[in-house]
Amino acid sequence: MSNECLFCKIAHKEIPSERVFEDDEIVAFKDINPAAPIHILIVPKTHIATLNDLDKNHIELMGHMIHTAKKLAEEFKIHESGYRTVINCNSDAGQEVFHLHIHLLGGKPLGKMG
């Protein structure tokens, strides 16, 4: 855990959040500044700053995070209409909290990217 990291503090219950899922490896909670009606952040409990910091040991963790996004999309009933998963990596991509996380967005048309 990084002592200064916001998501580490949320993952370790030092800061409250509206959790929608938790297990030994990850936590998922509602974004406090949602960009869509459904905006959930899926965060590993282990501090990993960016996508660039992943290594082979994180393959199962990332698969688990993606699978959790799918399951939450079903739970929040956005799996049929459509949803977006986003991982921002570093400042130019819009990463604001330097703790790896997946955004799960849905509940309205999100428009095309690119």
TIPA-284159 format. One record per residue: x, y, z of N, C-alpha, C, O in turn; residue in three letters. Coordinates in steps of 0.001 Angstrom, whole numbers, padded with zeros to 6 digits, always signed. Example, Ala and Ser with C-alpha at 12.3 -4.5 7.8 and 13.67 -1.06 7.14 Angstrom:
<nodes>
+013190-005690+007800+012300-004500+007800+013200-003300+007800+014236-003319+008465ALA/+012850-002250+007080+013670-001060+007140+012900+000030+007870+013409+001138+008039SER/
</nodes>
This chain:
<nodes>
+000849-001190+000000+000000+000000+000000+000881+001234+000000+001891+001302+000700MET/+000476+002200-000797+001147+003492-000797+000410+004406+000176-000805+004572+000072SER/+001129+004994+001112+000504+005816+002149-000218+007035+001599-001152+007533+002227ASN/+000199+007523+000434-000392+008727-000138-001490+008437-001157-002167+009365-001602GLU/-001679+007196-001532-002575+006841-002630-004036+006801-002190-004401+006074-001266CYS/-004854+007589-002861-006286+007658-002564-006946+006289-002699-007710+005881-001823LEU/-006657+005578-003789-007320+004289-003999-006822+003217-003037-007578+002307-002696PHE/-005574+003300-002594-005103+002391-001541-005901+002626-000265-006309+001678+000405CYS/-006118+003883+000061-006877+004214+001275-008316+003747+001163-008884+003265+002144LYS/-008918+003878-000013-010286+003373-000221-010290+001850-000124-011145+001274+000548ILE/-009342+001197-000790-009283-000272-000788-009120-000831+000619-009636-001904+000933ALA/-008398-000097+001465-008145-000565+002831-009075+000083+003859-008807+000056+005060HIS/-010171+000666+003366-011267+001197+004192-010846+002334+005110-011450+002549+006161LYS/-009804+003064+004710-009421+004257+005458-010253+005456+005015-010391+006432+005753GLU/-010800+005379+003822-011692+006404+003275-012959+005678+002835-012870+004650+002163ILE/-014139+006189+003201-015371+005502+002816-015629+005585+001308-015188+006512+000628PRO/-016351+004591+000818-016768+004557-000574-018068+003773-000660-018436+003043+000261SER/-018749+003937-001775-019967+003164-002002-019581+001900-002771-019634+001855-004000GLU/-019193+000885-002013-018702-000360-002598-019842-001163-003208-020944-001238-002664ARG/-019540-001756-004352-020508-002630-005005-019971-004055-005131-020720-004980-005445VAL/-018668-004227-004885-018049-005547-004919-016725-005480-004169-016028-004465-004184PHE/-016398-006595-003511-015090-006709-002868-014766-008169-002657-015632-008970-002306GLU/-013498-008508-002876-012978-009814-002504-011556-009609-001993-011182-008483-001664ASP/-010770-010652-001921-009413-010542-001372-008473-009729-002253-007496-009171-001754ASP/-008753-009652-003569-007830-009027-004510-008241-007648-005010-007390-006810-005307GLU/-009549-007415-005102-010015-006170-005715-011198-005588-004951-011835-006256-004137ILE/-011463-004331-005241-012643-003657-004728-013234-002855-005889-012506-002335-006735VAL/-014563-002765-005915-015250-001958-006923-016202-001018-006192-016924-001418-005278ALA/-016182+000243-006619-017008+001238-005951-017485+002270-006957-016901+002429-008029PHE/-018556+002968-006597-019114+003991-007475-018209+005214-007498-017715+005661-006463LYS/-018003+005745-008694-017190+006951-008866-017927+008134-008225-019139+008271-008388ASP/-017198+008985-007498-017845+010129-006838-018160+011259-007814-018914+012173-007478ILE/-017598+011206-009004-017865+012202-010038-018199+011461-011334-017404+011457-012274ASN/-019391+010826-011381-019691+009922-012491-019820+010620-013842-020376+011713-013954PRO/-019284+009945-014869-019377+010415-016251-020538+009758-016986-020787+010062-018153ALA/-021250+008858-016309-022405+008161-016872-023278+007729-015694-022813+007718-014554ALA/-024544+007372-015960-025411+006924-014850-024810+005769-014047-024948+005720-012825PRO/-024153+004853-014729-023399+003795-014049-021922+004091-014298-021467+004069-015441ILE/-021180+004366-013238-019737+004620-013348-019094+004006-012118-019137+004555-011017HIS/-018501+002854-012347-017885+002071-011272-016394+001963-011546-015971+001794-012690ILE/-015609+002063-010491-014164+001884-010576-013808+000533-009986-014246+000192-008887LEU/-013014-000235-010716-012565-001553-010272-011065-001441-010021-010288-001148-010931ILE/-010674-001679-008778-009335-001329-008302-008688-002531-007615-009317-003172-006773VAL/-007441-002842-007965-006751-003893-007205-006372-003373-005815-006081-002190-005643PRO/-006378-004258-004846-005967-003860-003501-004458-003658-003418-003971-002919-002562LYS/-003730-004306-004297-002286-004117-004396-002020-002839-005173-002647-002600-006205THR/-001107-002022-004693-000794-000778-005395+000019-001074-006652+001135-001589-006589HIS/-000572-000733-007790+000086-000781-009096-000211+000579-009700-001376+000901-009935ILE/+000792+001371-009954+000574+002768-010343-000121+002915-011694-001108+003644-011799ALA/+000373+002242-012722-000185+002405-014067-000183+001068-014793+000388+000087-014317THR/-000819+001045-015931-000805-000125-016798+000629-000510-017165+000930-001690-017341LEU/+001503+000474-017279+002914+000224-017613+003646-000560-016532+004703-001134-016796ASN/+003101-000591-015322+003757-001261-014206+003347-002721-014053+003803-003400-013133ASP/+002493-003207-014946+002095-004608-014896+003234-005497-015361+004056-005106-016190LEU/+003265-006704-014809+004190-007709-015299+003439-009035-015400+002232-009082-015163ASP/+004141-010105-015747+003503-011411-015944+002745-011880-014705+001768-012620-014815LYS/+003190-011454-013539+002526-011876-012300+001138-011265-012135+000380-011693-011265ASN/+000797-010285-012943-000490-009609-012825-001537-010094-013837-002646-009563-013877HIS/-001196-011085-014645-002123-011546-015688-003443-012022-015092-004508-011633-015570ILE/-003392-012849-014066-004629-013345-013447-005417-012213-012804-006644-012186-012897GLU/-004738-011289-012162-005400-010154-011532-006167-009334-012571-007321-008968-012347LEU/-005528-009049-013705-006198-008259-014746-007388-009014-015334-008428-008417-015610MET/-007239-010312-015525-008370-011121-015984-009515-011079-014991-010681-010988-015377GLY/-009184-011144-013730-010199-011080-012672-010908-009719-012684-012124-009645-012510HIS/-010139-008651-012890-010744-007314-012930-011703-007177-014119-012800-006635-013975MET/-011288-007668-015291-012146-007596-016475-013390-008454-016290-014493-008039-016646ILE/-013218-009641-015738-014369-010514-015494-015331-009871-014496-016548-009990-014636HIS/-014788-009195-013497-015634-008496-012529-016407-007369-013203-017571-007137-012877THR/-015774-006666-014141-016483-005621-014898-017673-006225-015625-018762-005651-015609ALA/-017484-007371-016258-018567-008056-016963-019703-008417-016002-020875-008181-016293LYS/-019339-008989-014860-020351-009392-013877-021102-008183-013317-022311-008252-013098LYS/-020394-007078-013085-021062-005870-012592-021970-005270-013660-023036-004742-013343LEU/-021554-005349-014930-022419-004877-016017-023731-005664-016021-024797-005091-016249ALA/-023658-006957-015772-024865-007773-015671-025689-007368-014457-026904-007199-014551GLU/-025026-007214-013324-025715-006859-012077-026438-005513-012191-027550-005352-011686GLU/-025799-004555-012857-026382-003228-013005-027225-003096-014277-027674-002006-014634PHE/-027428-004229-014948-028336-004335-016096-027963-003416-017256-028830-002819-017895LYS/-026657-003311-017519-026200-002545-018684-025526-003447-019712-025015-002971-020726ILE/-025526-004743-019447-024834-005692-020323-025495-005837-021688-024809-006115-022672HIS/-026791-005657-021769-027466-005811-023059-027463-004521-023868-027281-004557-025085GLU/-027660-003398-023217-027679-002117-023943-026274-001672-024334-026087-000996-025345SER/-025296-002055-023529-023912-001745-023841-023221-000981-022729-023850-000241-021973GLY/-021932-001173-022647-021115-000503-021633-019707-000351-022162-019326-000969-023156TYR/-018950+000471-021489-017564+000731-021873-016669+000449-020676-017016+000767-019539ARG/-015506-000156-020945-014462-000279-019935-013280+000542-020423-012930+000520-021603THR/-012669+001271-019487-011568+002169-019840-010465+002020-018798-010723+001969-017595VAL/-009225+001951-019291-008049+002039-018430-007205+003180-018984-006671+003081-020089ILE/-007085+004250-018230-006222+005363-018625-004819+005094-018101-004649+004592-016989ASN/-003816+005428-018903-002429+005201-018501-001636+006497-018648-001330+006933-019758CYS/-001317+007093-017526-000537+008324-017405-001352+009574-017754-002486+009484-018225ASN/-000761+010708-017518-001457+012001-017561-002074+012334-018909-003211+012803-018958SER/-001361+012107-020000-001898+012455-021316-003164+011676-021657-003965+012121-022478ASP/-003346+010534-021040-004545+009732-021266-005665+010074-020284-006774+009550-020391ALA/-005372+010952-019334-006398+011360-018374-006329+010666-017036-007234+010834-016219GLY/-005289+009892-016781-005176+009249-015474-004915+010312-014419-003947+011067-014510GLN/-005785+010363-013421-005665+011351-012347-005172+010720-011053-004412+011339-010308GLU/-005598+009500-010784-005144+008777-009598-004188+007701-010092-004568+006846-010893VAL/-002962+007742-009621-001952+006817-010105-001965+005526-009296-001035+005192-008561PHE/-003068+004830-009476-003317+003483-008973-004183+002862-010057-005290+003333-010316HIS/-003689+001813-010687-004391+001166-011784-005860+000953-011450-006188+000514-010348LEU/-006738+001258-012385-008166+001025-012192-008867+000957-013536-008425+001539-014526HIS/-009970+000231-013540-010825+000113-014708-012090+000904-014433-012718+000747-013386ILE/-012460+001758-015386-013750+002436-015338-014764+001553-016049-014512+001098-017166HIS/-015900+001306-015421-017039+000643-016045-018114+001711-016189-018601+002244-015193LEU/-018485+002024-017432-019429+003100-017711-020606+002576-018523-020421+001757-019424LEU/-021793+003031-018218-022970+002649-018973-024213+003326-018449-024152+004193-017578GLY/-025337+002917-018992-026612+003472-018552-027129+004579-019441-028196+005134-019180GLY/-026381+004915-020500-026799+005904-021495-025930+005687-022729-024866+005075-022631LYS/-026365+006178-023889-025481+006107-025061-024205+006900-024803-024254+008062-024400PRO/-023072+006264-025036-021781+006887-024737-021119+007482-025964-020108+008172-025833LEU/-021644+007242-027130-021050+007784-028341-019838+006983-028777-019303+006162-028032GLY/-019426+007243-029995-018280+006541-030546-016991+007203-030117-016941+008415-029909LYS/-015951+006407-029984-014637+006927-029657-013802+006947-030925-013910+006058-031770MET/-012975+007962-031047-012027+008041-032140-012668+008316-033419-011989+008411-034442GLY/
</nodes>
